[in-house]
Each structure stands twice: as structure tokens, then as C-alpha cells.
Amino acid sequence: ISNSAKSSRHLGVETSYTKDSAGNAKTSFDYIPSPGRHWMQHKGVPLIVERERHQIAMDSTVGAPFETLTLTTAAWHHAIFD
């Protein structure tokens, strides 16, 4: 699925920051699909990915909103989820 994200036009950027025991810091940036409906293919199977953020409910351990991710495909491709 990540290869399909390269052609998406609705992307967000997630920043990760880590520090090792020697004090060296490393920052990395990952592109993630923005909330909404996205069409893509995985192993030749068309998928619809819907990402919805719930701003009212927050995960207090990391300070991030809860999300719902819905994956949809045609009935004859249900094995992709096994």
C-alpha cells in the first residue's frame, strides 16, 4: 500500500524524533494518508481506504486523536484481508 501512497495527492507528514543513550538525536519524516477517502491498489486488488479522525476522543498516552480506518474492496477479493 505504501507504494500507492507515492501517487496520492492527499498526504500528511508525521514527524518522529528519537534520541539514543549517547545523546545523538534522529528525526525522520513519514508521509501518511490524510483523513478522507483514498483509492489505491494492493497486489493488483483495488481498495478504498477511509481514514477518519475523532477529535473529541483523544489517546491520553500519546496525545493523539482516535482514528477509524475502514478498508473496502469488492466481495470477490475478500481474501486480501486474510
mmCIF file of the N, C-alpha and C atoms, coordinates in Angstrom:
data_MODEL
# 
_entry.id   MODEL 
# 
loop_
_atom_site.group_PDB 
_atom_site.id 
_atom_site.type_symbol 
_atom_site.label_atom_id 
_atom_site.label_alt_id 
_atom_site.label_comp_id 
_atom_site.label_asym_id 
_atom_site.label_entity_id 
_atom_site.label_seq_id 
_atom_site.pdbx_PDB_ins_code 
_atom_site.Cartn_x 
_atom_site.Cartn_y 
_atom_site.Cartn_z 
_atom_site.occupancy 
_atom_site.B_iso_or_equiv 
_atom_site.pdbx_formal_charge 
_atom_site.auth_seq_id 
_atom_site.auth_comp_id 
_atom_site.auth_asym_id 
_atom_site.auth_atom_id 
_atom_site.pdbx_PDB_model_num 
ATOM 1   N N  . ILE A 1 1  ? 0.833   -1.186  0.000  1.00 0.00 ? 1  ILE A N  1 
ATOM 2   C CA . ILE A 1 1  ? 0.000   0.000   0.000  1.00 0.00 ? 1  ILE A CA 1 
ATOM 3   C C  . ILE A 1 1  ? 0.873   1.243   0.000  1.00 0.00 ? 1  ILE A C  1 
ATOM 4   N N  . SER A 1 2  ? 2.047   1.185   0.635  1.00 0.00 ? 2  SER A N  1 
ATOM 5   C CA . SER A 1 2  ? 2.894   2.367   0.716  1.00 0.00 ? 2  SER A CA 1 
ATOM 6   C C  . SER A 1 2  ? 3.358   2.846   -0.655 1.00 0.00 ? 2  SER A C  1 
ATOM 7   N N  . ASN A 1 3  ? 3.542   1.923   -1.623 1.00 0.00 ? 3  ASN A N  1 
ATOM 8   C CA . ASN A 1 3  ? 3.933   2.348   -2.967 1.00 0.00 ? 3  ASN A CA 1 
ATOM 9   C C  . ASN A 1 3  ? 2.835   3.175   -3.622 1.00 0.00 ? 3  ASN A C  1 
ATOM 10  N N  . SER A 1 4  ? 1.572   2.852   -3.346 1.00 0.00 ? 4  SER A N  1 
ATOM 11  C CA . SER A 1 4  ? 0.465   3.616   -3.911 1.00 0.00 ? 4  SER A CA 1 
ATOM 12  C C  . SER A 1 4  ? 0.408   5.016   -3.330 1.00 0.00 ? 4  SER A C  1 
ATOM 13  N N  . ALA A 1 5  ? 0.878   5.183   -2.101 1.00 0.00 ? 5  ALA A N  1 
ATOM 14  C CA . ALA A 1 5  ? 0.828   6.494   -1.455 1.00 0.00 ? 5  ALA A CA 1 
ATOM 15  C C  . ALA A 1 5  ? 1.704   7.514   -2.184 1.00 0.00 ? 5  ALA A C  1 
ATOM 16  N N  . LYS A 1 6  ? 2.686   7.047   -2.947 1.00 0.00 ? 6  LYS A N  1 
ATOM 17  C CA . LYS A 1 6  ? 3.564   7.965   -3.660 1.00 0.00 ? 6  LYS A CA 1 
ATOM 18  C C  . LYS A 1 6  ? 2.808   8.773   -4.702 1.00 0.00 ? 6  LYS A C  1 
ATOM 19  N N  . SER A 1 7  ? 1.698   8.240   -5.211 1.00 0.00 ? 7  SER A N  1 
ATOM 20  C CA . SER A 1 7  ? 0.941   8.965   -6.211 1.00 0.00 ? 7  SER A CA 1 
ATOM 21  C C  . SER A 1 7  ? -0.269  9.682   -5.619 1.00 0.00 ? 7  SER A C  1 
ATOM 22  N N  . SER A 1 8  ? -0.468  9.576   -4.322 1.00 0.00 ? 8  SER A N  1 
ATOM 23  C CA . SER A 1 8  ? -1.591  10.235  -3.678 1.00 0.00 ? 8  SER A CA 1 
ATOM 24  C C  . SER A 1 8  ? -1.354  11.740  -3.616 1.00 0.00 ? 8  SER A C  1 
ATOM 25  N N  . ARG A 1 9  ? -2.423  12.499  -3.647 1.00 0.00 ? 9  ARG A N  1 
ATOM 26  C CA . ARG A 1 9  ? -2.301  13.953  -3.561 1.00 0.00 ? 9  ARG A CA 1 
ATOM 27  C C  . ARG A 1 9  ? -2.724  14.477  -2.197 1.00 0.00 ? 9  ARG A C  1 
ATOM 28  N N  . HIS A 1 10 ? -3.202  13.595  -1.339 1.00 0.00 ? 10 HIS A N  1 
ATOM 29  C CA . HIS A 1 10 ? -3.676  13.999  -0.021 1.00 0.00 ? 10 HIS A CA 1 
ATOM 30  C C  . HIS A 1 10 ? -2.830  13.320  1.041  1.00 0.00 ? 10 HIS A C  1 
ATOM 31  N N  . LEU A 1 11 ? -1.703  13.925  1.358  1.00 0.00 ? 11 LEU A N  1 
ATOM 32  C CA . LEU A 1 11 ? -0.775  13.344  2.316  1.00 0.00 ? 11 LEU A CA 1 
ATOM 33  C C  . LEU A 1 11 ? -0.528  14.292  3.479  1.00 0.00 ? 11 LEU A C  1 
ATOM 34  N N  . GLY A 1 12 ? -0.286  13.699  4.628  1.00 0.00 ? 12 GLY A N  1 
ATOM 35  C CA . GLY A 1 12 ? 0.173   14.434  5.783  1.00 0.00 ? 12 GLY A CA 1 
ATOM 36  C C  . GLY A 1 12 ? 1.604   14.015  6.069  1.00 0.00 ? 12 GLY A C  1 
ATOM 37  N N  . VAL A 1 13 ? 2.268   14.719  6.956  1.00 0.00 ? 13 VAL A N  1 
ATOM 38  C CA . VAL A 1 13 ? 3.630   14.374  7.331  1.00 0.00 ? 13 VAL A CA 1 
ATOM 39  C C  . VAL A 1 13 ? 3.646   14.075  8.818  1.00 0.00 ? 13 VAL A C  1 
ATOM 40  N N  . GLU A 1 14 ? 4.198   12.902  9.169  1.00 0.00 ? 14 GLU A N  1 
ATOM 41  C CA . GLU A 1 14 ? 4.318   12.521  10.567 1.00 0.00 ? 14 GLU A CA 1 
ATOM 42  C C  . GLU A 1 14 ? 5.801   12.607  10.928 1.00 0.00 ? 14 GLU A C  1 
ATOM 43  N N  . THR A 1 15 ? 6.109   13.314  11.983 1.00 0.00 ? 15 THR A N  1 
ATOM 44  C CA . THR A 1 15 ? 7.486   13.509  12.409 1.00 0.00 ? 15 THR A CA 1 
ATOM 45  C C  . THR A 1 15 ? 7.795   12.607  13.590 1.00 0.00 ? 15 THR A C  1 
ATOM 46  N N  . SER A 1 16 ? 8.897   11.870  13.502 1.00 0.00 ? 16 SER A N  1 
ATOM 47  C CA . SER A 1 16 ? 9.347   11.013  14.602 1.00 0.00 ? 16 SER A CA 1 
ATOM 48  C C  . SER A 1 16 ? 10.696  11.526  15.080 1.00 0.00 ? 16 SER A C  1 
ATOM 49  N N  . TYR A 1 17 ? 10.873  11.553  16.386 1.00 0.00 ? 17 TYR A N  1 
ATOM 50  C CA . TYR A 1 17 ? 12.106  12.052  16.981 1.00 0.00 ? 17 TYR A CA 1 
ATOM 51  C C  . TYR A 1 17 ? 12.590  11.028  17.998 1.00 0.00 ? 17 TYR A C  1 
ATOM 52  N N  . THR A 1 18 ? 13.832  10.570  17.854 1.00 0.00 ? 18 THR A N  1 
ATOM 53  C CA . THR A 1 18 ? 14.412  9.627   18.810 1.00 0.00 ? 18 THR A CA 1 
ATOM 54  C C  . THR A 1 18 ? 15.782  10.125  19.245 1.00 0.00 ? 18 THR A C  1 
ATOM 55  N N  . LYS A 1 19 ? 16.170  9.713   20.441 1.00 0.00 ? 19 LYS A N  1 
ATOM 56  C CA . LYS A 1 19 ? 17.466  10.087  20.982 1.00 0.00 ? 19 LYS A CA 1 
ATOM 57  C C  . LYS A 1 19 ? 18.085  8.836   21.592 1.00 0.00 ? 19 LYS A C  1 
ATOM 58  N N  . ASP A 1 20 ? 19.327  8.527   21.219 1.00 0.00 ? 20 ASP A N  1 
ATOM 59  C CA . ASP A 1 20 ? 19.977  7.342   21.770 1.00 0.00 ? 20 ASP A CA 1 
ATOM 60  C C  . ASP A 1 20 ? 20.674  7.666   23.088 1.00 0.00 ? 20 ASP A C  1 
ATOM 61  N N  . SER A 1 21 ? 21.263  6.651   23.716 1.00 0.00 ? 21 SER A N  1 
ATOM 62  C CA . SER A 1 21 ? 21.889  6.835   25.035 1.00 0.00 ? 21 SER A CA 1 
ATOM 63  C C  . SER A 1 21 ? 23.086  7.782   25.001 1.00 0.00 ? 21 SER A C  1 
ATOM 64  N N  . ALA A 1 22 ? 23.703  7.949   23.830 1.00 0.00 ? 22 ALA A N  1 
ATOM 65  C CA . ALA A 1 22 ? 24.845  8.858   23.690 1.00 0.00 ? 22 ALA A CA 1 
ATOM 66  C C  . ALA A 1 22 ? 24.392  10.307  23.495 1.00 0.00 ? 22 ALA A C  1 
ATOM 67  N N  . GLY A 1 23 ? 23.082  10.510  23.352 1.00 0.00 ? 23 GLY A N  1 
ATOM 68  C CA . GLY A 1 23 ? 22.568  11.860  23.171 1.00 0.00 ? 23 GLY A CA 1 
ATOM 69  C C  . GLY A 1 23 ? 22.395  12.272  21.717 1.00 0.00 ? 23 GLY A C  1 
ATOM 70  N N  . ASN A 1 24 ? 22.688  11.362  20.783 1.00 0.00 ? 24 ASN A N  1 
ATOM 71  C CA . ASN A 1 24 ? 22.508  11.668  19.368 1.00 0.00 ? 24 ASN A CA 1 
ATOM 72  C C  . ASN A 1 24 ? 21.026  11.648  19.023 1.00 0.00 ? 24 ASN A C  1 
ATOM 73  N N  . ALA A 1 25 ? 20.579  12.691  18.362 1.00 0.00 ? 25 ALA A N  1 
ATOM 74  C CA . ALA A 1 25 ? 19.171  12.800  18.003 1.00 0.00 ? 25 ALA A CA 1 
ATOM 75  C C  . ALA A 1 25 ? 18.971  12.432  16.533 1.00 0.00 ? 25 ALA A C  1 
ATOM 76  N N  . LYS A 1 26 ? 17.847  11.798  16.261 1.00 0.00 ? 26 LYS A N  1 
ATOM 77  C CA . LYS A 1 26 ? 17.494  11.450  14.892 1.00 0.00 ? 26 LYS A CA 1 
ATOM 78  C C  . LYS A 1 26 ? 16.044  11.835  14.662 1.00 0.00 ? 26 LYS A C  1 
ATOM 79  N N  . THR A 1 27 ? 15.814  12.574  13.608 1.00 0.00 ? 27 THR A N  1 
ATOM 80  C CA . THR A 1 27 ? 14.468  12.974  13.238 1.00 0.00 ? 27 THR A CA 1 
ATOM 81  C C  . THR A 1 27 ? 14.144  12.359  11.889 1.00 0.00 ? 27 THR A C  1 
ATOM 82  N N  . SER A 1 28 ? 12.951  11.784  11.764 1.00 0.00 ? 28 SER A N  1 
ATOM 83  C CA . SER A 1 28 ? 12.532  11.226  10.483 1.00 0.00 ? 28 SER A CA 1 
ATOM 84  C C  . SER A 1 28 ? 11.128  11.697  10.166 1.00 0.00 ? 28 SER A C  1 
ATOM 85  N N  . PHE A 1 29 ? 10.837  11.745  8.893  1.00 0.00 ? 29 PHE A N  1 
ATOM 86  C CA . PHE A 1 29 ? 9.543   12.212  8.412  1.00 0.00 ? 29 PHE A CA 1 
ATOM 87  C C  . PHE A 1 29 ? 8.925   11.119  7.547  1.00 0.00 ? 29 PHE A C  1 
ATOM 88  N N  . ASP A 1 30 ? 7.672   10.802  7.810  1.00 0.00 ? 30 ASP A N  1 
ATOM 89  C CA . ASP A 1 30 ? 6.945   9.799   7.041  1.00 0.00 ? 30 ASP A CA 1 
ATOM 90  C C  . ASP A 1 30 ? 5.696   10.430  6.460  1.00 0.00 ? 30 ASP A C  1 
ATOM 91  N N  . TYR A 1 31 ? 5.420   10.104  5.204  1.00 0.00 ? 31 TYR A N  1 
ATOM 92  C CA . TYR A 1 31 ? 4.184   10.563  4.577  1.00 0.00 ? 31 TYR A CA 1 
ATOM 93  C C  . TYR A 1 31 ? 3.068   9.585   4.924  1.00 0.00 ? 31 TYR A C  1 
ATOM 94  N N  . ILE A 1 32 ? 1.942   10.121  5.351  1.00 0.00 ? 32 ILE A N  1 
ATOM 95  C CA . ILE A 1 32 ? 0.793   9.296   5.707  1.00 0.00 ? 32 ILE A CA 1 
ATOM 96  C C  . ILE A 1 32 ? -0.436  9.845   4.992  1.00 0.00 ? 32 ILE A C  1 
ATOM 97  N N  . PRO A 1 33 ? -1.399  8.964   4.670  1.00 0.00 ? 33 PRO A N  1 
ATOM 98  C CA . PRO A 1 33 ? -2.613  9.462   4.010  1.00 0.00 ? 33 PRO A CA 1 
ATOM 99  C C  . PRO A 1 33 ? -3.370  10.419  4.920  1.00 0.00 ? 33 PRO A C  1 
ATOM 100 N N  . SER A 1 34 ? -3.851  11.503  4.376  1.00 0.00 ? 34 SER A N  1 
ATOM 101 C CA . SER A 1 34 ? -4.671  12.441  5.132  1.00 0.00 ? 34 SER A CA 1 
ATOM 102 C C  . SER A 1 34 ? -6.029  11.808  5.403  1.00 0.00 ? 34 SER A C  1 
ATOM 103 N N  . PRO A 1 35 ? -6.755  12.322  6.393  1.00 0.00 ? 35 PRO A N  1 
ATOM 104 C CA . PRO A 1 35 ? -8.115  11.823  6.605  1.00 0.00 ? 35 PRO A CA 1 
ATOM 105 C C  . PRO A 1 35 ? -8.952  11.997  5.346  1.00 0.00 ? 35 PRO A C  1 
ATOM 106 N N  . GLY A 1 36 ? -9.873  11.071  5.120  1.00 0.00 ? 36 GLY A N  1 
ATOM 107 C CA . GLY A 1 36 ? -10.725 11.109  3.937  1.00 0.00 ? 36 GLY A CA 1 
ATOM 108 C C  . GLY A 1 36 ? -10.724 9.775   3.233  1.00 0.00 ? 36 GLY A C  1 
ATOM 109 N N  . ARG A 1 37 ? -11.218 9.763   2.011  1.00 0.00 ? 37 ARG A N  1 
ATOM 110 C CA . ARG A 1 37 ? -11.328 8.537   1.214  1.00 0.00 ? 37 ARG A CA 1 
ATOM 111 C C  . ARG A 1 37 ? -10.204 8.488   0.192  1.00 0.00 ? 37 ARG A C  1 
ATOM 112 N N  . HIS A 1 38 ? -9.535  7.342   0.129  1.00 0.00 ? 38 HIS A N  1 
ATOM 113 C CA . HIS A 1 38 ? -8.410  7.161   -0.788 1.00 0.00 ? 38 HIS A CA 1 
ATOM 114 C C  . HIS A 1 38 ? -8.630  5.879   -1.592 1.00 0.00 ? 38 HIS A C  1 
ATOM 115 N N  . TRP A 1 39 ? -8.361  5.947   -2.887 1.00 0.00 ? 39 TRP A N  1 
ATOM 116 C CA . TRP A 1 39 ? -8.453  4.787   -3.782 1.00 0.00 ? 39 TRP A CA 1 
ATOM 117 C C  . TRP A 1 39 ? -7.029  4.344   -4.089 1.00 0.00 ? 39 TRP A C  1 
ATOM 118 N N  . MET A 1 40 ? -6.761  3.035   -3.970 1.00 0.00 ? 40 MET A N  1 
ATOM 119 C CA . MET A 1 40 ? -5.429  2.526   -4.273 1.00 0.00 ? 40 MET A CA 1 
ATOM 120 C C  . MET A 1 40 ? -5.512  1.057   -4.634 1.00 0.00 ? 40 MET A C  1 
ATOM 121 N N  . GLN A 1 41 ? -4.386  0.468   -5.016 1.00 0.00 ? 41 GLN A N  1 
ATOM 122 C CA . GLN A 1 41 ? -4.321  -0.954  -5.320 1.00 0.00 ? 41 GLN A CA 1 
ATOM 123 C C  . GLN A 1 41 ? -3.257  -1.591  -4.448 1.00 0.00 ? 41 GLN A C  1 
ATOM 124 N N  . HIS A 1 42 ? -3.539  -2.825  -4.006 1.00 0.00 ? 42 HIS A N  1 
ATOM 125 C CA . HIS A 1 42 ? -2.580  -3.619  -3.244 1.00 0.00 ? 42 HIS A CA 1 
ATOM 126 C C  . HIS A 1 42 ? -2.597  -5.014  -3.839 1.00 0.00 ? 42 HIS A C  1 
ATOM 127 N N  . LYS A 1 43 ? -1.459  -5.452  -4.365 1.00 0.00 ? 43 LYS A N  1 
ATOM 128 C CA . LYS A 1 43 ? -1.349  -6.756  -5.044 1.00 0.00 ? 43 LYS A CA 1 
ATOM 129 C C  . LYS A 1 43 ? -2.373  -6.884  -6.164 1.00 0.00 ? 43 LYS A C  1 
ATOM 130 N N  . GLY A 1 44 ? -2.588  -5.804  -6.886 1.00 0.00 ? 44 GLY A N  1 
ATOM 131 C CA . GLY A 1 44 ? -3.498  -5.807  -8.018 1.00 0.00 ? 44 GLY A CA 1 
ATOM 132 C C  . GLY A 1 44 ? -4.977  -5.728  -7.660 1.00 0.00 ? 44 GLY A C  1 
ATOM 133 N N  . VAL A 1 45 ? -5.288  -5.604  -6.375 1.00 0.00 ? 45 VAL A N  1 
ATOM 134 C CA . VAL A 1 45 ? -6.680  -5.548  -5.916 1.00 0.00 ? 45 VAL A CA 1 
ATOM 135 C C  . VAL A 1 45 ? -7.026  -4.102  -5.570 1.00 0.00 ? 45 VAL A C  1 
ATOM 136 N N  . PRO A 1 46 ? -8.093  -3.558  -6.170 1.00 0.00 ? 46 PRO A N  1 
ATOM 137 C CA . PRO A 1 46 ? -8.486  -2.183  -5.833 1.00 0.00 ? 46 PRO A CA 1 
ATOM 138 C C  . PRO A 1 46 ? -9.047  -2.104  -4.410 1.00 0.00 ? 46 PRO A C  1 
ATOM 139 N N  . LEU A 1 47 ? -8.615  -1.091  -3.682 1.00 0.00 ? 47 LEU A N  1 
ATOM 140 C CA . LEU A 1 47 ? -9.054  -0.866  -2.304 1.00 0.00 ? 47 LEU A CA 1 
ATOM 141 C C  . LEU A 1 47 ? -9.532  0.567   -2.128 1.00 0.00 ? 47 LEU A C  1 
ATOM 142 N N  . ILE A 1 48 ? -10.498 0.730   -1.264 1.00 0.00 ? 48 ILE A N  1 
ATOM 143 C CA . ILE A 1 48 ? -10.899 2.058   -0.804 1.00 0.00 ? 48 ILE A CA 1 
ATOM 144 C C  . ILE A 1 48 ? -10.506 2.122   0.669  1.00 0.00 ? 48 ILE A C  1 
ATOM 145 N N  . VAL A 1 49 ? -9.715  3.100   1.024  1.00 0.00 ? 49 VAL A N  1 
ATOM 146 C CA . VAL A 1 49 ? -9.294  3.288   2.409  1.00 0.00 ? 49 VAL A CA 1 
ATOM 147 C C  . VAL A 1 49 ? -9.912  4.588   2.900  1.00 0.00 ? 49 VAL A C  1 
ATOM 148 N N  . GLU A 1 50 ? -10.713 4.494   3.960  1.00 0.00 ? 50 GLU A N  1 
ATOM 149 C CA . GLU A 1 50 ? -11.305 5.685   4.571  1.00 0.00 ? 50 GLU A CA 1 
ATOM 150 C C  . GLU A 1 50 ? -10.664 5.888   5.931  1.00 0.00 ? 50 GLU A C  1 
ATOM 151 N N  . ARG A 1 51 ? -10.106 7.063   6.128  1.00 0.00 ? 51 ARG A N  1 
ATOM 152 C CA . ARG A 1 51 ? -9.449  7.397   7.395  1.00 0.00 ? 51 ARG A CA 1 
ATOM 153 C C  . ARG A 1 51 ? -10.221 8.539   8.027  1.00 0.00 ? 51 ARG A C  1 
ATOM 154 N N  . GLU A 1 52 ? -10.687 8.313   9.250  1.00 0.00 ? 52 GLU A N  1 
ATOM 155 C CA . GLU A 1 52 ? -11.482 9.324   9.957  1.00 0.00 ? 52 GLU A CA 1 
ATOM 156 C C  . GLU A 1 52 ? -10.872 9.557   11.337 1.00 0.00 ? 52 GLU A C  1 
ATOM 157 N N  . ARG A 1 53 ? -10.638 10.809  11.661 1.00 0.00 ? 53 ARG A N  1 
ATOM 158 C CA . ARG A 1 53 ? -10.119 11.172  12.977 1.00 0.00 ? 53 ARG A CA 1 
ATOM 159 C C  . ARG A 1 53 ? -11.262 11.632  13.867 1.00 0.00 ? 53 ARG A C  1 
ATOM 160 N N  . HIS A 1 54 ? -11.201 11.226  15.131 1.00 0.00 ? 54 HIS A N  1 
ATOM 161 C CA . HIS A 1 54 ? -12.204 11.622  16.111 1.00 0.00 ? 54 HIS A CA 1 
ATOM 162 C C  . HIS A 1 54 ? -11.542 12.598  17.085 1.00 0.00 ? 54 HIS A C  1 
ATOM 163 N N  . GLN A 1 55 ? -11.731 13.888  16.867 1.00 0.00 ? 55 GLN A N  1 
ATOM 164 C CA . GLN A 1 55 ? -11.060 14.917  17.660 1.00 0.00 ? 55 GLN A CA 1 
ATOM 165 C C  . GLN A 1 55 ? -11.552 14.961  19.108 1.00 0.00 ? 55 GLN A C  1 
ATOM 166 N N  . ILE A 1 56 ? -12.800 14.551  19.326 1.00 0.00 ? 56 ILE A N  1 
ATOM 167 C CA . ILE A 1 56 ? -13.339 14.617  20.689 1.00 0.00 ? 56 ILE A CA 1 
ATOM 168 C C  . ILE A 1 56 ? -12.660 13.598  21.589 1.00 0.00 ? 56 ILE A C  1 
ATOM 169 N N  . ALA A 1 57 ? -12.434 12.390  21.074 1.00 0.00 ? 57 ALA A N  1 
ATOM 170 C CA . ALA A 1 57 ? -11.790 11.331  21.860 1.00 0.00 ? 57 ALA A CA 1 
ATOM 171 C C  . ALA A 1 57 ? -10.292 11.352  21.570 1.00 0.00 ? 57 ALA A C  1 
ATOM 172 N N  . MET A 1 58 ? -9.500  11.505  22.619 1.00 0.00 ? 58 MET A N  1 
ATOM 173 C CA . MET A 1 58 ? -8.052  11.548  22.465 1.00 0.00 ? 58 MET A CA 1 
ATOM 174 C C  . MET A 1 58 ? -7.418  10.396  23.238 1.00 0.00 ? 58 MET A C  1 
ATOM 175 N N  . ASP A 1 59 ? -6.298  9.886   22.716 1.00 0.00 ? 59 ASP A N  1 
ATOM 176 C CA . ASP A 1 59 ? -5.498  8.886   23.413 1.00 0.00 ? 59 ASP A CA 1 
ATOM 177 C C  . ASP A 1 59 ? -4.566  9.652   24.346 1.00 0.00 ? 59 ASP A C  1 
ATOM 178 N N  . SER A 1 60 ? -4.835  9.589   25.628 1.00 0.00 ? 60 SER A N  1 
ATOM 179 C CA . SER A 1 60 ? -4.078  10.396  26.591 1.00 0.00 ? 60 SER A CA 1 
ATOM 180 C C  . SER A 1 60 ? -2.627  9.954   26.731 1.00 0.00 ? 60 SER A C  1 
ATOM 181 N N  . THR A 1 61 ? -2.288  8.724   26.339 1.00 0.00 ? 61 THR A N  1 
ATOM 182 C CA . THR A 1 61 ? -0.911  8.255   26.481 1.00 0.00 ? 61 THR A CA 1 
ATOM 183 C C  . THR A 1 61 ? 0.029   8.901   25.476 1.00 0.00 ? 61 THR A C  1 
ATOM 184 N N  . VAL A 1 62 ? -0.469  9.232   24.285 1.00 0.00 ? 62 VAL A N  1 
ATOM 185 C CA . VAL A 1 62 ? 0.386   9.847   23.264 1.00 0.00 ? 62 VAL A CA 1 
ATOM 186 C C  . VAL A 1 62 ? -0.148  11.197  22.785 1.00 0.00 ? 62 VAL A C  1 
ATOM 187 N N  . GLY A 1 63 ? -1.308  11.600  23.262 1.00 0.00 ? 63 GLY A N  1 
ATOM 188 C CA . GLY A 1 63 ? -1.864  12.892  22.883 1.00 0.00 ? 63 GLY A CA 1 
ATOM 189 C C  . GLY A 1 63 ? -2.363  12.968  21.461 1.00 0.00 ? 63 GLY A C  1 
ATOM 190 N N  . ALA A 1 64 ? -2.734  11.821  20.890 1.00 0.00 ? 64 ALA A N  1 
ATOM 191 C CA . ALA A 1 64 ? -3.204  11.772  19.501 1.00 0.00 ? 64 ALA A CA 1 
ATOM 192 C C  . ALA A 1 64 ? -4.693  11.435  19.471 1.00 0.00 ? 64 ALA A C  1 
ATOM 193 N N  . PRO A 1 65 ? -5.402  11.926  18.467 1.00 0.00 ? 65 PRO A N  1 
ATOM 194 C CA . PRO A 1 65 ? -6.828  11.598  18.373 1.00 0.00 ? 65 PRO A CA 1 
ATOM 195 C C  . PRO A 1 65 ? -7.032  10.139  17.971 1.00 0.00 ? 65 PRO A C  1 
ATOM 196 N N  . PHE A 1 66 ? -8.153  9.562   18.422 1.00 0.00 ? 66 PHE A N  1 
ATOM 197 C CA . PHE A 1 66 ? -8.501  8.219   17.978 1.00 0.00 ? 66 PHE A CA 1 
ATOM 198 C C  . PHE A 1 66 ? -8.868  8.279   16.507 1.00 0.00 ? 66 PHE A C  1 
ATOM 199 N N  . GLU A 1 67 ? -8.638  7.182   15.798 1.00 0.00 ? 67 GLU A N  1 
ATOM 200 C CA . GLU A 1 67 ? -8.929  7.128   14.372 1.00 0.00 ? 67 GLU A CA 1 
ATOM 201 C C  . GLU A 1 67 ? -9.714  5.860   14.038 1.00 0.00 ? 67 GLU A C  1 
ATOM 202 N N  . THR A 1 68 ? -10.495 5.964   12.974 1.00 0.00 ? 68 THR A N  1 
ATOM 203 C CA . THR A 1 68 ? -11.158 4.801   12.404 1.00 0.00 ? 68 THR A CA 1 
ATOM 204 C C  . THR A 1 68 ? -10.621 4.631   10.995 1.00 0.00 ? 68 THR A C  1 
ATOM 205 N N  . LEU A 1 69 ? -10.160 3.432   10.684 1.00 0.00 ? 69 LEU A N  1 
ATOM 206 C CA . LEU A 1 69 ? -9.643  3.114   9.359  1.00 0.00 ? 69 LEU A CA 1 
ATOM 207 C C  . LEU A 1 69 ? -10.522 2.010   8.789  1.00 0.00 ? 69 LEU A C  1 
ATOM 208 N N  . THR A 1 70 ? -11.182 2.292   7.659  1.00 0.00 ? 70 THR A N  1 
ATOM 209 C CA . THR A 1 70 ? -12.071 1.328   7.024  1.00 0.00 ? 70 THR A CA 1 
ATOM 210 C C  . THR A 1 70 ? -11.491 0.943   5.671  1.00 0.00 ? 70 THR A C  1 
ATOM 211 N N  . LEU A 1 71 ? -11.293 -0.371  5.461  1.00 0.00 ? 71 LEU A N  1 
ATOM 212 C CA . LEU A 1 71 ? -10.793 -0.889  4.194  1.00 0.00 ? 71 LEU A CA 1 
ATOM 213 C C  . LEU A 1 71 ? -11.941 -1.579  3.477  1.00 0.00 ? 71 LEU A C  1 
ATOM 214 N N  . THR A 1 72 ? -12.151 -1.237  2.199  1.00 0.00 ? 72 THR A N  1 
ATOM 215 C CA . THR A 1 72 ? -13.250 -1.802  1.427  1.00 0.00 ? 72 THR A CA 1 
ATOM 216 C C  . THR A 1 72 ? -12.724 -2.289  0.091  1.00 0.00 ? 72 THR A C  1 
ATOM 217 N N  . THR A 1 73 ? -13.220 -3.459  -0.342 1.00 0.00 ? 73 THR A N  1 
ATOM 218 C CA . THR A 1 73 ? -12.916 -3.985  -1.663 1.00 0.00 ? 73 THR A CA 1 
ATOM 219 C C  . THR A 1 73 ? -14.138 -4.757  -2.158 1.00 0.00 ? 73 THR A C  1 
ATOM 220 N N  . ALA A 1 74 ? -14.106 -5.210  -3.389 1.00 0.00 ? 74 ALA A N  1 
ATOM 221 C CA . ALA A 1 74 ? -15.218 -5.983  -3.943 1.00 0.00 ? 74 ALA A CA 1 
ATOM 222 C C  . ALA A 1 74 ? -15.298 -7.347  -3.257 1.00 0.00 ? 74 ALA A C  1 
ATOM 223 N N  . ALA A 1 75 ? -16.489 -7.920  -3.210 1.00 0.00 ? 75 ALA A N  1 
ATOM 224 C CA . ALA A 1 75 ? -16.718 -9.183  -2.500 1.00 0.00 ? 75 ALA A CA 1 
ATOM 225 C C  . ALA A 1 75 ? -15.803 -10.304 -2.979 1.00 0.00 ? 75 ALA A C  1 
ATOM 226 N N  . TRP A 1 76 ? -15.479 -10.346 -4.258 1.00 0.00 ? 76 TRP A N  1 
ATOM 227 C CA . TRP A 1 76 ? -14.650 -11.444 -4.775 1.00 0.00 ? 76 TRP A CA 1 
ATOM 228 C C  . TRP A 1 76 ? -13.174 -11.283 -4.428 1.00 0.00 ? 76 TRP A C  1 
ATOM 229 N N  . HIS A 1 77 ? -12.790 -10.190 -3.768 1.00 0.00 ? 77 HIS A N  1 
ATOM 230 C CA . HIS A 1 77 ? -11.402 -10.003 -3.356 1.00 0.00 ? 77 HIS A CA 1 
ATOM 231 C C  . HIS A 1 77 ? -11.248 -10.050 -1.829 1.00 0.00 ? 77 HIS A C  1 
ATOM 232 N N  . HIS A 1 78 ? -12.201 -10.673 -1.115 1.00 0.00 ? 78 HIS A N  1 
ATOM 233 C CA . HIS A 1 78 ? -12.160 -10.660 0.346  1.00 0.00 ? 78 HIS A CA 1 
ATOM 234 C C  . HIS A 1 78 ? -10.928 -11.350 0.923  1.00 0.00 ? 78 HIS A C  1 
ATOM 235 N N  . ALA A 1 79 ? -10.287 -12.233 0.189  1.00 0.00 ? 79 ALA A N  1 
ATOM 236 C CA . ALA A 1 79 ? -9.112  -12.959 0.698  1.00 0.00 ? 79 ALA A CA 1 
ATOM 237 C C  . ALA A 1 79 ? -7.930  -12.024 0.969  1.00 0.00 ? 79 ALA A C  1 
ATOM 238 N N  . ILE A 1 80 ? -7.941  -10.835 0.422  1.00 0.00 ? 80 ILE A N  1 
ATOM 239 C CA . ILE A 1 80 ? -6.854  -9.881  0.644  1.00 0.00 ? 80 ILE A CA 1 
ATOM 240 C C  . ILE A 1 80 ? -6.743  -9.520  2.137  1.00 0.00 ? 80 ILE A C  1 
ATOM 241 N N  . PHE A 1 81 ? -7.849  -9.686  2.880  1.00 0.00 ? 81 PHE A N  1 
ATOM 242 C CA . PHE A 1 81 ? -7.857  -9.343  4.305  1.00 0.00 ? 81 PHE A CA 1 
ATOM 243 C C  . PHE A 1 81 ? -7.499  -10.520 5.204  1.00 0.00 ? 81 PHE A C  1 
ATOM 244 N N  . ASP A 1 82 ? -7.276  -11.704 4.631  1.00 0.00 ? 82 ASP A N  1 
ATOM 245 C CA . ASP A 1 82 ? -6.937  -12.881 5.443  1.00 0.00 ? 82 ASP A CA 1 
ATOM 246 C C  . ASP A 1 82 ? -5.499  -12.848 5.880  1.00 0.00 ? 82 ASP A C  1 
# 
